[in-house]
Amino acid sequence: PYLLLLVSGGHCQLLAVEGVGAYTRLGTTVDDALGEAFDKTAKMLGLGYPGGPAVEERALRGDPKRFDLPRPMKGRAGCHFSFSGLKTAIRHKIEGLGGRDELTDRDINDICAGFQMAAGDVIYDRAAHALEMFNVDFGPPTALVIAGGVAANQSLRDRLATLADANGLVLIAPPPELCTDNGAMIAWAGIERLRLGMTDDLKFAPRPRWPLDADAPPAIGAGVKA
């Protein structure tokens, strides 16, 4: 089994993966997914869509310590996520600087850097808690894996690589170009299932937020995104 951090525009979850289709959810977001928070931050700053690459690029030129931003859920028990408070704090910082039209390039760079560092702190903390839970329930994991669109973010990869190294694990991540939506990941998932004789007919009903762990209880305070 390995510990998976799935971070995208629709998901922000930590899962124990025991095999193909065998997932146990350890933590989830109670509001926004991280990719959604990246996109909304970029929109507030006028950086366009998708927001993740734009925020990451501007963060490279910014001061992450200029703005004091919250780290929602950091230090709490368990490994659930919350990013709505961080998103709201970004909006307040922009308003405090006179609104989007008054922002300088330095303001935008520093807000992006601060947002990315805050998100990284939360991800590190929640993943560290998940590793503790994993060891109790499943034994030592074989690896720490990150997947989803936000897995392309190099800063987050670096933070997770540090966590993995501190726990004697290897961090596994797809090539950045295969982190976003693509046919290869869908085909590979099909190959893995077919090899195990796992087939389906076409009578299922599509669901926009298909749960990986259908038996997981709803997270307290979470809505449909849990």
Buried (B, 14 or more C-beta within 10 A) or exposed (E): BBBBBBBBBBBBBBBBBEEEEEBBBBBBBBBBBBBBBBBBBBBBBEBEEBBBBBBBEBBEEBBBEBBEBBBBBBEEEBBBBBBBBBBEBBEEBBEEBEEBEEBEEEBBBBBBBBBBBBBBBBBBBBBEBBBEBBEEEBEEBEBBBBBBBBBBBEBBBEBBBEBBEEBEBEBBBBEBEBBBEEEEBEEEEEEEBEEEEEEEEEEEEEEEEEBBBEEBEEBEEBEEBB
